[in-house]
Amino acid sequence: MRYILFSLFVWISVAAQPFAIGSTTITFTDTSRNNRAVATQIYYPSVSGGSDASVAQGSFPVIAFGHGFVMNVGAYQNIWELLVPQGYIVALPTTEGGFSPSHLNFAQDLAFVITQIKAQNTQNGAFFFQRIHSKAGVMGHSMGGGSAHLAAALGAPIDALCTLTPAETNPSAISASQNIAQPSLVIAGSNDCITPPNTNQLPMFNALPAGTCKAYVSITGGSHCQMANSNFNCSFGEATCSPSPTITRSQQQAIMHSYLLLWMNAQLKDSCTDRDQFLQLLNTANGVTAQWQCTSCALDMVDQTFEKGLRLANPMLSTLTIPLPATSIQSLILRDVQGKIVLEKANTATVAVDFLAAGTYILELTTTSRERYQQKLMKQ
């Protein structure tokens, strides 16, 4: 049932959006690397859809996506069909597709494509003139995922990272992750036999700095190749190892899409609603195991939204007392800094909190007259 719900969530999200999918191919020239040609397949929100269709009105974040080892970019149709209707430009460099790829060159290509498309925003007559949002992200699968980690560590104008079963690279994506300041989401498959999580994705996640927003999601029964659409080269490699996936491709992608879409909306469109829904999805952990250190949007906004001067004693001691009649309190919720509910009560004004660990919490109080209060509270 949970997979049906995930699929329904993604289907509704995509179907509700107004943007058709346009496509174009642009070859960018990097003069700083001996005039390196970076051919790029680009999918974007358009008016009518199709090749070289007019770009829709709006301001759209750019996401550069790195393909896997000897995989063509067409294997990632599921990615652009999810993101483009939501108002994203997805750019897929087609470089480094051979059997001896340069991971560093590919990382530089990903970063370069972002800068070139963003530059078109102010170039009169350019394909994406006045259509580019200020924020951009980088993604990738397998080799492209490891290269995306390298790209994020290069200091390019990248605001968010999301990688799908990323592979260790040369130079090391694990080592480079120590220098990534951007919010980062790493998605793994528990049954990945090509780039096992314990030697690839988990070390990358653990290497990310402690002070950044980072999340790790391992899809239970998911595999390496099922992050992408069916691809002969990937499937051939996966057939030579074990364990095999225990869920279908559509089930795995439905789960992956749910996290990916909320993540990008939160990081590139500054959506507090999606940020908190992402944390709630992590907390439910249906079909996944997860770990993270990202804070709830409510924690950032709490002091701005507090109203009418209902201030409580801070820090909390063993008991939290609300200076209102218990009958007027419809609900009282305490969340930790990651948005997880640690206490929930109704029709009470005095609550024992001695069991809580020391730290920061967010009080959300709703009265029977529909007034809402929030306050950041400390527990010592």
Rosetta blueprint (number, residue, H / E / L):
1 M L
2 R H
3 Y H
4 I H
5 L H
6 F H
7 S H
8 L H
9 F H
10 V H
11 W H
12 I H
13 S H
14 V H
15 A H
16 A L
17 Q L
18 P L
19 F L
20 A E
21 I E
22 G E
23 S E
24 T E
25 T E
26 I E
27 T E
28 F E
29 T E
30 D E
31 T H
32 S H
33 R H
34 N L
35 N L
36 R E
37 A E
38 V E
39 A E
40 T E
41 Q E
42 I E
43 Y E
44 Y E
45 P E
46 S E
47 V L
48 S L
49 G L
50 G E
51 S E
52 D L
53 A L
54 S L
55 V E
56 A L
57 Q L
58 G L
59 S L
60 F E
61 P E
62 V E
63 I E
64 A E
65 F E
66 G E
67 H L
68 G L
69 F L
70 V L
71 M L
72 N L
73 V H
74 G H
75 A H
76 Y H
77 Q H
78 N H
79 I H
80 W H
81 E H
82 L H
83 L H
84 V H
85 P H
86 Q H
87 G L
88 Y L
89 I E
90 V E
91 A E
92 L E
93 P E
94 T L
95 T L
96 E L
97 G L
98 G L
99 F L
100 S L
101 P L
102 S L
103 H H
104 L H
105 N H
106 F H
107 A H
108 Q H
109 D H
110 L H
111 A H
112 F H
113 V H
114 I H
115 T H
116 Q H
117 I H
118 K H
119 A H
120 Q H
121 N H
122 T H
123 Q L
124 N L
125 G L
126 A L
127 F L
128 F L
129 F L
130 Q L
131 R L
132 I E
133 H E
134 S E
135 K E
136 A E
137 G E
138 V E
139 M E
140 G E
141 H E
142 S L
143 M H
144 G H
145 G H
146 G H
147 S H
148 A H
149 H H
150 L H
151 A H
152 A H
153 A L
154 L L
155 G L
156 A L
157 P L
158 I L
159 D L
160 A E
161 L E
162 C E
163 T E
164 L E
165 T L
166 P L
167 A L
168 E L
169 T L
170 N L
171 P L
172 S L
173 A H
174 I H
175 S H
176 A H
177 S H
178 Q H
179 N H
180 I L
181 A L
182 Q L
183 P L
184 S E
185 L E
186 V E
187 I E
188 A E
189 G E
190 S L
191 N L
192 D L
193 C L
194 I L
195 T L
196 P L
197 P H
198 N H
199 T H
200 N L
201 Q H
202 L H
203 P H
204 M H
205 F H
206 N H
207 A H
208 L L
209 P L
210 A L
211 G L
212 T L
213 C L
214 K E
215 A E
216 Y E
217 V E
218 S E
219 I E
220 T L
221 G L
222 G L
223 S L
224 H L
225 C H
226 Q H
227 M H
228 A L
229 N L
230 S L
231 N L
232 F H
233 N H
234 C H
235 S H
236 F H
237 G H
238 E H
239 A L
240 T L
241 C L
242 S L
243 P L
244 S L
245 P L
246 T L
247 I L
248 T L
249 R H
250 S H
251 Q H
252 Q H
253 Q H
254 A H
255 I H
256 M H
257 H H
258 S H
259 Y H
260 L H
261 L H
262 L H
263 W H
264 M H
265 N H
266 A H
267 Q H
268 L H
269 K L
270 D L
271 S L
272 C H
273 T H
274 D H
275 R H
276 D H
277 Q H
278 F H
279 L H
280 Q H
281 L H
282 L H
283 N H
284 T H
285 A L
286 N L
287 G L
288 V E
289 T E
290 A E
291 Q E
292 W E
293 Q E
294 C L
295 T L
296 S L
297 C H
298 A H
299 L H
300 D H
301 M H
302 V H
303 D H
304 Q H
305 T H
306 F L
307 E L
308 K L
309 G L
310 L L
311 R L
312 L L
313 A L
314 N L
315 P L
316 M E
317 L L
318 S L
319 T E
320 L E
321 T E
322 I L
323 P L
324 L L
325 P L
326 A H
327 T H
328 S H
329 I E
330 Q E
331 S E
332 L E
333 I E
334 L E
335 R E
336 D E
337 V L
338 Q L
339 G L
340 K L
341 I E
342 V E
343 L E
344 E E
345 K E
346 A L
347 N L
348 T L
349 A L
350 T E
351 V E
352 A E
353 V L
354 D L
355 F L
356 L L
357 A L
358 A L
359 G E
360 T E
361 Y E
362 I E
363 L E
364 E E
365 L E
366 T E
367 T E
368 T L
369 S L
370 R L
371 E L
372 R E
373 Y E
374 Q E
375 Q E
376 K E
377 L E
378 M E
379 K E
380 Q L
